[in-house]
Amino acid sequence: MCQCECVSHISRRKTSSSSSSSGKARSQAGKFVNQVGRAETPKEQRSSSDASRRSHRPPQEAATPHAPSPGSRTHHTPIPNMGSGHYFWAILYFASLCSASLANNAKINFREKEKKVLDQILGAGKYDARIRPSGINGTDNKATNVSVNMFLRSISKIDDYKMEYSVQLTFREQWTDERLKFDDIQGRLKYLTLTEANRVWMPDLFFSNEKEGHFHNIIMPNVYIRIFPNGSVLYSIRISLTLACPMNLKLYPLDRQICSLRMASYGWTTNDLVFLWKEGDPVQVVKNLHLPRFTLEKFLTDYCNSKTNTGEYSCLKVDLLFKREFSYYLIQIYIPCCMLVIVSWVSFWLDQGAVPARVSLGVTTLLTMATQTSGINASLPPVSYTKAIDVWTGVCLTFVFGALLEFALVNYASRSGSNKANMHKENMKKKRRDLEQASLDAASDLLDTDSNATFAMKPLVRHPGDPLALEKRLQCEVHMQAPKRPNCCKTWLSKFPTRSKRIDVISRITFPLVFALFNLVYWSTYLFREEEDETF
């Protein structure tokens, strides 16, 4: 009977403990052990009283066993060992209570718990999002520290003309709000998630060099807020921005540009709110970032606090260092300009009489070079200083224009040379006629005799105007002069009889040499300055 009572009592305890906690199970197990202990006392008393009665029986009754009556049954009532059995049932009962409590914990609805916690910390009259959190270590006289980090997803374009660039990033802020602490249910509720930023206090951060910007709402708004048990708040959002980037184009297209991303507090001063870069890796960049005409070399994080009439405001900035890819400009600008300059030199090898060919070639190359220059300047902003590309296009345009002027000079020299040649021919003809006339006069004078058959003697000294005397004197001067050292340049130029031809020959050598010298100075200067900017 005692065993049956214990089993029924244990079954009733099992059914009643299915909704109780593990603490209650331990207390009930203790109570059950006490009950079992109390139940053992009367049983032991009953067994001792039976033994005493058997000892007080008469001897004859004790010696002669009681004979059973016919038709009657003999009932043997076993006396069990109650001590070990009670401990067994107690252990079994305690194990059943523990398993019930574990099953009860496994059935906890954490979503319901999360809802209750959110209602508890953000309920009406319990949290005011207009009041900023307390400062360091919960003090009200310290500023609220906000840790900032970001992930650069893409950089779509860098516009030289508008001096701006577009970037898409995931922006994150983290701060501590003591009012948002909650019980994490022994570490099982790691954080709470919100999608409405207006439910909690938010830092008044803005991008100071922003031109345009928008959030992403496809398919759902790309924003979330996580509240951790210690009151820490993590705010993350994906945004696209178009930011101003003032550029220095003096070395364009051999330049490097620094574009900044500036973030500052709009209303809270440094006494109330301070932005800090997250320790470790505050700025992350997506792998294989590809830009059409630039390469992101490196980025630097810094602080840029600003002071105004209303106070000092916390500010953070990221400096992105971009290097312009030169291969595009080498193929599209520098090589075509070199080809135009070289084509303009072809006129030096054309005949000076081919006026239409040389004029059309010079004018065509000049107009092409001018069009190339205007196209380059159309993609750049009008600035007050001279750019590296302006020096290149200006010199190339000067060389093309110089080739056209060279033909004009050759044409003028050719026409003036032909006139001088004609005049020289006429002078030579006139002198030849004079010499012939003088020789005839001399011969007639020698054969002239007078009537007395005497020869007329002519004076030995001739007059200065006598052509024969002049010719003799020149021949004497030539023979009397000392031989001069031959000049190789004059000797080589003497092979070309006309002055126009000499100008063409000199231009064939001078123009390429000067252009090569210009290239040497140009590339040495700007590449050296580019290295200086890189080291700086």
NUSE-969914 format. One record per residue (C-alpha): residue in three letters; z, y, x. Coordinates in steps of 0.5 Angstrom, whole numbers, always signed. Example, Ala and Ser with C-alpha at 12.3 -4.5 7.8 and 13.67 -1.06 7.14 Angstrom:
<recs>
("Ala" (+16 -9 +25))
("Ser" (+14 -2 +27))
</recs>
This chain:
<recs>
("Met" (+0 +0 +0))
("Cys" (+1 +5 +6))
("Gln" (-5 +4 +9))
("Cys" (-9 +5 +2))
("Glu" (-5 +11 +1))
("Cys" (-7 +13 +8))
("Val" (-14 +12 +7))
("Ser" (-14 +16 +0))
("His" (-11 +21 +4))
("Ile" (-16 +22 +9))
("Ser" (-22 +21 +5))
("Arg" (-19 +27 +1))
("Arg" (-18 +31 +7))
("Lys" (-25 +30 +9))
("Thr" (-28 +33 +3))
("Ser" (-23 +39 +3))
("Ser" (-25 +40 +10))
("Ser" (-32 +41 +10))
("Ser" (-32 +48 +9))
("Ser" (-26 +50 +13))
("Ser" (-26 +52 +20))
("Ser" (-25 +48 +27))
("Gly" (-18 +52 +27))
("Lys" (-16 +50 +20))
("Ala" (-18 +43 +22))
("Arg" (-13 +42 +28))
("Ser" (-7 +45 +24))
("Gln" (-9 +40 +18))
("Ala" (-9 +34 +24))
("Gly" (-2 +36 +26))
("Lys" (+1 +36 +19))
("Phe" (-2 +29 +18))
("Val" (+1 +27 +24))
("Asn" (+8 +29 +22))
("Gln" (+7 +26 +15))
("Val" (+5 +19 +18))
("Gly" (+11 +20 +22))
("Arg" (+16 +22 +16))
("Ala" (+12 +16 +13))
("Glu" (+15 +11 +18))
("Thr" (+22 +12 +17))
("Pro" (+23 +9 +10))
("Lys" (+19 +3 +12))
("Glu" (+23 +2 +18))
("Gln" (+30 +3 +13))
("Arg" (+27 -2 +8))
("Ser" (+25 -7 +13))
("Ser" (+33 -7 +16))
("Ser" (+36 -7 +9))
("Asp" (+32 -14 +8))
("Ala" (+34 -17 +15))
("Ser" (+41 -15 +13))
("Arg" (+41 -19 +6))
("Arg" (+38 -25 +9))
("Ser" (+44 -25 +14))
("His" (+49 -25 +8))
("Arg" (+46 -30 +4))
("Pro" (+50 -37 +4))
("Pro" (+49 -42 +9))
("Gln" (+47 -47 +4))
("Glu" (+42 -43 +1))
("Ala" (+39 -41 +8))
("Ala" (+39 -48 +10))
("Thr" (+36 -51 +4))
("Pro" (+29 -47 +3))
("His" (+28 -45 -4))
("Ala" (+23 -50 -7))
("Pro" (+17 -48 -11))
("Ser" (+17 -49 -18))
("Pro" (+11 -53 -21))
("Gly" (+5 -49 -22))
("Ser" (+8 -43 -19))
("Arg" (+4 -39 -12))
("Thr" (+7 -37 -6))
("His" (+6 -30 -4))
("His" (+6 -28 +3))
("Thr" (+7 -21 +4))
("Pro" (+5 -19 +12))
("Ile" (+9 -14 +15))
("Pro" (+4 -10 +19))
("Asn" (+5 -6 +26))
("Met" (+5 +1 +23))
("Gly" (+6 +5 +30))
("Ser" (-1 +4 +33))
("Gly" (-5 +4 +26))
("His" (-2 +11 +25))
("Tyr" (-5 +14 +31))
("Phe" (-12 +11 +30))
("Trp" (-12 +14 +23))
("Ala" (-10 +20 +26))
("Ile" (-15 +20 +32))
("Leu" (-21 +18 +27))
("Tyr" (-19 +24 +22))
("Phe" (-19 +29 +28))
("Ala" (-26 +27 +30))
("Ser" (-28 +28 +23))
("Leu" (-26 +35 +22))
("Cys" (-29 +37 +29))
("Ser" (-36 +34 +27))
("Ala" (-35 +37 +20))
("Ser" (-34 +44 +23))
("Leu" (-40 +43 +28))
("Ala" (-44 +42 +22))
("Asn" (-41 +48 +19))
("Asn" (-43 +52 +25))
("Ala" (-50 +50 +25))
("Lys" (-51 +52 +18))
("Ile" (-50 +59 +19))
("Asn" (-55 +64 +17))
("Phe" (-56 +69 +23))
("Arg" (-61 +73 +19))
("Glu" (-56 +74 +14))
("Lys" (-50 +76 +19))
("Glu" (-55 +80 +23))
("Lys" (-56 +84 +16))
("Lys" (-49 +85 +15))
("Val" (-48 +87 +22))
("Leu" (-53 +92 +21))
("Asp" (-50 +95 +14))
("Gln" (-44 +95 +18))
("Ile" (-46 +99 +24))
("Leu" (-51 +103 +20))
("Gly" (-49 +104 +13))
("Ala" (-48 +110 +9))
("Gly" (-42 +115 +12))
("Lys" (-41 +110 +18))
("Tyr" (-47 +113 +23))
("Asp" (-50 +120 +24))
("Ala" (-57 +120 +28))
("Arg" (-56 +127 +29))
("Ile" (-50 +127 +33))
("Arg" (-52 +125 +41))
("Pro" (-48 +119 +44))
("Ser" (-42 +120 +48))
("Gly" (-43 +121 +55))
("Ile" (-41 +117 +61))
("Asn" (-35 +112 +60))
("Gly" (-35 +114 +53))
("Thr" (-33 +122 +55))
("Asp" (-35 +127 +50))
("Asn" (-36 +132 +56))
("Lys" (-41 +128 +60))
("Ala" (-49 +128 +59))
("Thr" (-52 +122 +56))
("Asn" (-56 +118 +61))
("Val" (-63 +116 +59))
("Ser" (-66 +111 +63))
("Val" (-74 +111 +63))
("Asn" (-79 +106 +65))
("Met" (-86 +105 +63))
("Phe" (-92 +100 +64))
("Leu" (-99 +103 +65))
("Arg" (-104 +99 +61))
("Ser" (-111 +102 +63))
("Ile" (-114 +109 +65))
("Ser" (-120 +110 +61))
("Lys" (-123 +116 +64))
("Ile" (-122 +122 +69))
("Asp" (-126 +128 +67))
("Asp" (-128 +133 +73))
("Tyr" (-131 +138 +69))
("Lys" (-125 +139 +64))
("Met" (-120 +137 +69))
("Glu" (-116 +131 +65))
("Tyr" (-115 +124 +65))
("Ser" (-113 +119 +59))
("Val" (-108 +113 +60))
("Gln" (-105 +108 +55))
("Leu" (-98 +106 +57))
("Thr" (-92 +102 +54))
("Phe" (-86 +107 +54))
("Arg" (-79 +105 +55))
("Glu" (-72 +109 +54))
("Gln" (-65 +106 +54))
("Trp" (-59 +109 +53))
("Thr" (-52 +107 +51))
("Asp" (-49 +109 +44))
("Glu" (-41 +107 +43))
("Arg" (-42 +107 +36))
("Leu" (-47 +101 +36))
("Lys" (-42 +96 +39))
("Phe" (-42 +89 +34))
("Asp" (-39 +82 +35))
("Asp" (-44 +78 +38))
("Ile" (-41 +71 +35))
("Gln" (-39 +68 +41))
("Gly" (-46 +70 +45))
("Arg" (-50 +67 +39))
("Leu" (-53 +74 +37))
("Lys" (-56 +77 +43))
("Tyr" (-59 +83 +40))
("Leu" (-61 +87 +33))
("Thr" (-68 +89 +32))
("Leu" (-70 +96 +28))
("Thr" (-77 +98 +27))
("Glu" (-75 +105 +24))
("Ala" (-73 +110 +30))
("Asn" (-70 +115 +25))
("Arg" (-64 +110 +24))
("Val" (-61 +112 +31))
("Trp" (-60 +118 +35))
("Met" (-67 +119 +40))
("Pro" (-68 +123 +46))
("Asp" (-72 +129 +45))
("Leu" (-77 +127 +50))
("Phe" (-84 +130 +50))
("Phe" (-90 +130 +55))
("Ser" (-91 +137 +58))
("Asn" (-98 +136 +61))
("Glu" (-100 +133 +55))
("Lys" (-107 +135 +51))
("Glu" (-108 +130 +46))
("Gly" (-104 +123 +44))
("His" (-103 +118 +39))
("Phe" (-99 +112 +37))
("His" (-102 +105 +35))
("Asn" (-101 +102 +28))
("Ile" (-106 +96 +28))
("Ile" (-104 +91 +25))
("Met" (-97 +94 +25))
("Pro" (-94 +100 +29))
("Asn" (-93 +98 +36))
("Val" (-86 +100 +37))
("Tyr" (-79 +97 +37))
("Ile" (-71 +98 +38))
("Arg" (-67 +93 +40))
("Ile" (-59 +94 +40))
("Phe" (-55 +90 +44))
("Pro" (-47 +88 +43))
("Asn" (-45 +93 +48))
("Gly" (-48 +99 +45))
("Ser" (-54 +99 +49))
("Val" (-61 +101 +46))
("Leu" (-68 +100 +48))
("Tyr" (-73 +104 +45))
("Ser" (-81 +101 +47))
("Ile" (-87 +104 +44))
("Arg" (-95 +104 +46))
("Ile" (-98 +111 +46))
("Ser" (-105 +113 +49))
("Leu" (-105 +120 +52))
("Thr" (-110 +125 +55))
("Leu" (-106 +129 +60))
("Ala" (-108 +135 +64))
("Cys" (-110 +134 +71))
("Pro" (-111 +140 +76))
("Met" (-116 +139 +81))
("Asn" (-118 +142 +88))
("Leu" (-125 +140 +89))
("Lys" (-126 +143 +96))
("Leu" (-128 +136 +99))
("Tyr" (-131 +134 +93))
("Pro" (-134 +128 +93))
("Leu" (-130 +126 +99))
("Asp" (-123 +128 +96))
("Arg" (-117 +125 +93))
("Gln" (-114 +128 +87))
("Ile" (-106 +127 +85))
("Cys" (-105 +127 +77))
("Ser" (-98 +127 +74))
("Leu" (-95 +125 +68))
("Arg" (-89 +129 +67))
("Met" (-84 +128 +62))
("Ala" (-78 +133 +60))
("Ser" (-73 +134 +55))
("Tyr" (-75 +139 +49))
("Gly" (-68 +142 +47))
("Trp" (-62 +138 +50))
("Thr" (-60 +141 +57))
("Thr" (-58 +137 +63))
("Asn" (-51 +139 +60))
("Asp" (-52 +134 +54))
("Leu" (-58 +130 +56))
("Val" (-61 +127 +63))
("Phe" (-67 +123 +64))
("Leu" (-66 +118 +70))
("Trp" (-71 +113 +73))
("Lys" (-70 +106 +72))
("Glu" (-67 +102 +78))
("Gly" (-72 +97 +81))
("Asp" (-79 +98 +79))
("Pro" (-79 +104 +74))
("Val" (-87 +104 +74))
("Gln" (-91 +98 +73))
("Val" (-99 +98 +73))
("Val" (-103 +93 +70))
("Lys" (-107 +88 +75))
("Asn" (-114 +89 +76))
("Leu" (-114 +96 +74))
("His" (-121 +98 +74))
("Leu" (-124 +105 +74))
("Pro" (-131 +107 +74))
("Arg" (-131 +113 +80))
("Phe" (-124 +112 +82))
("Thr" (-119 +108 +86))
("Leu" (-111 +108 +84))
("Glu" (-109 +108 +91))
("Lys" (-101 +109 +90))
("Phe" (-96 +112 +85))
("Leu" (-90 +116 +87))
("Thr" (-84 +117 +82))
("Asp" (-80 +124 +82))
("Tyr" (-75 +129 +79))
("Cys" (-78 +136 +76))
("Asn" (-72 +139 +73))
("Ser" (-74 +146 +70))
("Lys" (-70 +152 +69))
("Thr" (-71 +157 +63))
("Asn" (-68 +163 +60))
("Thr" (-64 +158 +55))
("Gly" (-62 +153 +61))
("Glu" (-64 +147 +66))
("Tyr" (-68 +141 +63))
("Ser" (-68 +134 +65))
("Cys" (-75 +132 +68))
("Leu" (-79 +126 +70))
("Lys" (-86 +126 +73))
("Val" (-90 +120 +76))
("Asp" (-96 +122 +81))
("Leu" (-102 +118 +81))
("Leu" (-106 +119 +87))
("Phe" (-113 +117 +86))
("Lys" (-119 +116 +91))
("Arg" (-126 +118 +89))
("Glu" (-131 +112 +90))
("Phe" (-136 +115 +95))
("Ser" (-142 +110 +94))
("Tyr" (-144 +113 +88))
("Tyr" (-145 +120 +90))
("Leu" (-148 +117 +97))
("Ile" (-154 +113 +93))
("Gln" (-154 +119 +87))
("Ile" (-154 +125 +91))
("Tyr" (-154 +125 +99))
("Ile" (-160 +120 +100))
("Pro" (-164 +123 +95))
("Cys" (-163 +130 +98))
("Cys" (-165 +127 +105))
("Met" (-171 +124 +102))
("Leu" (-173 +131 +99))
("Val" (-172 +134 +106))
("Ile" (-176 +129 +110))
("Val" (-182 +129 +105))
("Ser" (-182 +137 +106))
("Trp" (-183 +136 +113))
("Val" (-190 +132 +112))
("Ser" (-193 +139 +111))
("Phe" (-192 +140 +119))
("Trp" (-197 +134 +120))
("Leu" (-202 +136 +115))
("Asp" (-208 +141 +117))
("Gln" (-207 +148 +117))
("Gly" (-213 +149 +113))
("Ala" (-211 +144 +108))
("Val" (-208 +150 +104))
("Pro" (-207 +147 +97))
("Ala" (-204 +140 +99))
("Arg" (-199 +144 +104))
("Val" (-197 +149 +98))
("Ser" (-196 +144 +93))
("Leu" (-192 +139 +97))
("Gly" (-187 +145 +99))
("Val" (-187 +148 +92))
("Thr" (-186 +141 +89))
("Thr" (-180 +139 +94))
("Leu" (-177 +146 +93))
("Leu" (-177 +145 +85))
("Thr" (-174 +138 +86))
("Met" (-168 +140 +90))
("Ala" (-167 +146 +86))
("Thr" (-166 +141 +80))
("Gln" (-162 +136 +84))
("Thr" (-157 +142 +85))
("Ser" (-157 +145 +78))
("Gly" (-155 +138 +76))
("Ile" (-150 +137 +80))
("Asn" (-147 +143 +79))
("Ala" (-147 +142 +71))
("Ser" (-142 +136 +72))
("Leu" (-137 +140 +75))
("Pro" (-133 +146 +73))
("Pro" (-135 +153 +76))
("Val" (-130 +155 +81))
("Ser" (-129 +160 +86))
("Tyr" (-129 +157 +92))
("Thr" (-134 +153 +96))
("Lys" (-134 +145 +95))
("Ala" (-137 +140 +100))
("Ile" (-143 +138 +96))
("Asp" (-145 +146 +95))
("Val" (-145 +146 +103))
("Trp" (-150 +140 +103))
("Thr" (-154 +142 +97))
("Gly" (-155 +149 +100))
("Val" (-157 +147 +107))
("Cys" (-162 +142 +104))
("Leu" (-165 +147 +100))
("Thr" (-165 +152 +106))
("Phe" (-169 +146 +110))
("Val" (-174 +145 +104))
("Phe" (-175 +153 +103))
("Gly" (-176 +153 +111))
("Ala" (-181 +148 +111))
("Leu" (-185 +152 +106))
("Leu" (-184 +159 +110))
("Glu" (-186 +155 +116))
("Phe" (-193 +154 +112))
("Ala" (-193 +161 +110))
("Leu" (-192 +163 +118))
("Val" (-197 +158 +120))
("Asn" (-202 +161 +115))
("Tyr" (-201 +168 +117))
("Ala" (-202 +166 +125))
("Ser" (-208 +162 +123))
("Arg" (-211 +168 +120))
("Ser" (-209 +173 +125))
("Gly" (-211 +168 +131))
("Ser" (-218 +168 +128))
("Asn" (-219 +175 +127))
("Lys" (-217 +176 +135))
("Ala" (-222 +170 +137))
("Asn" (-227 +174 +133))
("Met" (-225 +180 +137))
("His" (-225 +177 +143))
("Lys" (-232 +174 +142))
("Glu" (-235 +181 +141))
("Asn" (-231 +184 +147))
("Met" (-234 +178 +151))
("Lys" (-241 +179 +149))
("Lys" (-240 +186 +150))
("Lys" (-238 +185 +157))
("Arg" (-243 +180 +158))
("Arg" (-249 +185 +156))
("Asp" (-246 +190 +160))
("Leu" (-246 +186 +166))
("Glu" (-253 +184 +165))
("Gln" (-255 +191 +164))
("Ala" (-251 +193 +171))
("Ser" (-255 +187 +175))
("Leu" (-261 +190 +172))
("Asp" (-260 +197 +174))
("Ala" (-258 +194 +181))
("Ala" (-264 +190 +182))
("Ser" (-268 +196 +180))
("Asp" (-265 +201 +185))
("Leu" (-266 +196 +191))
("Leu" (-273 +195 +189))
("Asp" (-274 +203 +188))
("Thr" (-278 +206 +194))
("Asp" (-280 +213 +194))
("Ser" (-287 +216 +196))
("Asn" (-285 +216 +204))
("Ala" (-284 +209 +204))
("Thr" (-276 +210 +205))
("Phe" (-271 +206 +202))
("Ala" (-266 +209 +198))
("Met" (-259 +208 +200))
("Lys" (-253 +207 +195))
("Pro" (-246 +208 +197))
("Leu" (-242 +203 +199))
("Val" (-236 +205 +195))
("Arg" (-237 +204 +188))
("His" (-234 +208 +182))
("Pro" (-228 +205 +179))
("Gly" (-232 +204 +172))
("Asp" (-237 +200 +176))
("Pro" (-236 +193 +172))
("Leu" (-238 +190 +179))
("Ala" (-233 +193 +183))
("Leu" (-228 +191 +177))
("Glu" (-230 +184 +177))
("Lys" (-229 +183 +185))
("Arg" (-222 +187 +185))
("Leu" (-220 +182 +180))
("Gln" (-222 +176 +184))
("Cys" (-219 +178 +190))
("Glu" (-212 +179 +186))
("Val" (-213 +172 +184))
("His" (-214 +170 +191))
("Met" (-208 +174 +194))
("Gln" (-203 +172 +189))
("Ala" (-198 +166 +191))
("Pro" (-198 +160 +187))
("Lys" (-193 +159 +181))
("Arg" (-189 +153 +179))
("Pro" (-192 +150 +173))
("Asn" (-188 +150 +167))
("Cys" (-188 +144 +163))
("Cys" (-187 +147 +156))
("Lys" (-192 +152 +157))
("Thr" (-197 +146 +160))
("Trp" (-195 +142 +154))
("Leu" (-196 +148 +149))
("Ser" (-203 +150 +153))
("Lys" (-206 +144 +150))
("Phe" (-206 +147 +143))
("Pro" (-211 +153 +143))
("Thr" (-208 +156 +137))
("Arg" (-202 +160 +136))
("Ser" (-201 +156 +129))
("Lys" (-202 +150 +132))
("Arg" (-196 +151 +136))
("Ile" (-192 +153 +131))
("Asp" (-193 +146 +127))
("Val" (-192 +143 +133))
("Ile" (-185 +146 +135))
("Ser" (-183 +145 +127))
("Arg" (-184 +138 +128))
("Ile" (-179 +137 +133))
("Thr" (-174 +143 +131))
("Phe" (-173 +141 +124))
("Pro" (-171 +134 +125))
("Leu" (-166 +136 +131))
("Val" (-163 +142 +127))
("Phe" (-162 +137 +121))
("Ala" (-159 +132 +125))
("Leu" (-154 +137 +128))
("Phe" (-152 +139 +121))
("Asn" (-151 +132 +119))
("Leu" (-146 +131 +125))
("Val" (-142 +137 +124))
("Tyr" (-142 +136 +116))
("Trp" (-139 +129 +116))
("Ser" (-135 +130 +122))
("Thr" (-131 +136 +119))
("Tyr" (-130 +133 +112))
("Leu" (-129 +126 +114))
("Phe" (-123 +129 +119))
("Arg" (-121 +133 +113))
("Glu" (-120 +127 +109))
("Glu" (-116 +124 +114))
("Glu" (-111 +130 +114))
("Asp" (-111 +130 +107))
("Glu" (-109 +122 +107))
("Thr" (-104 +123 +112))
("Phe" (-101 +129 +108))
</recs>
